Amino acid sequence: MEQLRKDSKSHHVETRILFLLLKQSKQFTSQKDLALHLNVSESSILRCAKVYTDIGLESILQISNGGKRRIVITPEFHKGLEEKLKNSSNPL
């Protein structure tokens, strides 16, 4: 597990693996203390523990957030903003 943590390219995955290592070592008496040590919320610790218990290690190694994201800035707004920035006589 330590080697997995070192090889991880994602900070989130590295933190999840470290969570498992610290939880197994019984170094922390409460999940609140563990969350403070890892600088994550207690709900993140609870969620990670539940996912690990329900699905296993493979679920911990994958980042599953995201998905279809709507466009925050429409192409029309972007074009208008770009024109305004390029306009030296009447900039923002």
C-alpha positions in Angstrom: 0.0 0.0 0.0 2.9 2.4 0.8 4.3 1.8 -2.7 0.8 2.5 -4.2 0.7 5.8 -2.3 4.2 6.8 -3.5 3.4 5.9 -7.1 0.1 7.8 -7.1 -0.1 10.9 -9.3 -3.3 12.2 -7.7 -3.2 14.0 -4.4 -6.7 12.7 -3.7 -5.8 9.1 -4.2 -2.6 9.5 -2.2 -4.7 11.0 0.7 -7.2 8.1 0.5 -4.4 5.5 0.6 -2.8 7.3 3.5 -6.2 7.3 5.3 -6.3 3.5 4.9 -2.7 3.1 6.2 -3.3 5.3 9.2 -6.6 3.7 10.0 -5.1 0.2 9.9 -2.2 1.4 12.1 -4.7 2.5 14.8 -2.5 5.6 15.3 -5.6 7.8 15.7 -8.4 7.0 18.2 -11.2 8.9 16.3 -12.0 9.6 12.7 -12.2 13.3 13.7 -8.5 13.3 14.7 -7.7 11.4 11.5 -9.6 13.9 9.4 -7.7 16.8 11.1 -4.4 15.1 10.5 -5.2 14.6 6.8 -6.7 18.0 6.4 -10.0 16.7 5.1 -13.5 16.9 6.4 -14.8 14.2 8.7 -17.6 13.5 6.1 -14.9 12.7 3.5 -13.3 10.2 5.9 -16.7 8.6 6.5 -17.5 8.4 2.8 -14.0 7.0 2.0 -14.4 4.3 4.7 -17.9 3.4 3.4 -16.8 3.1 -0.2 -13.7 1.0 0.8 -15.9 -1.3 2.9 -18.6 -1.6 0.3 -16.6 -1.8 -2.9 -12.9 -2.3 -2.0 -9.5 -0.9 -2.8 -10.2 -0.4 -6.5 -12.8 2.2 -5.7 -10.3 4.2 -3.6 -7.8 4.3 -6.4 -10.3 5.9 -8.8 -11.4 9.6 -8.9 -15.0 9.5 -9.8 -16.1 13.2 -9.5 -16.9 15.3 -12.5 -19.1 14.2 -15.3 -20.9 16.3 -17.8 -20.3 19.9 -16.9 -22.4 22.6 -18.5 -20.6 25.5 -20.1 -20.2 28.3 -17.5 -19.4 31.0 -20.0 -21.4 30.9 -23.3 -19.5 31.3 -26.6 -21.4 34.5 -27.2 -20.4 36.0 -23.8 -16.8 34.8 -24.3 -16.7 36.5 -27.7 -18.1 39.8 -26.3 -15.6 39.7 -23.5 -12.8 39.1 -25.9 -13.8 42.0 -28.1 -14.1 44.3 -25.0 -10.6 43.3 -23.8 -9.1 44.0 -27.3 -10.8 47.4 -27.5 -8.1 49.8 -26.5 -10.4 52.9 -26.7 -13.1 51.5 -24.4 -11.7 48.7 -22.3 -13.2 47.2 -19.2 
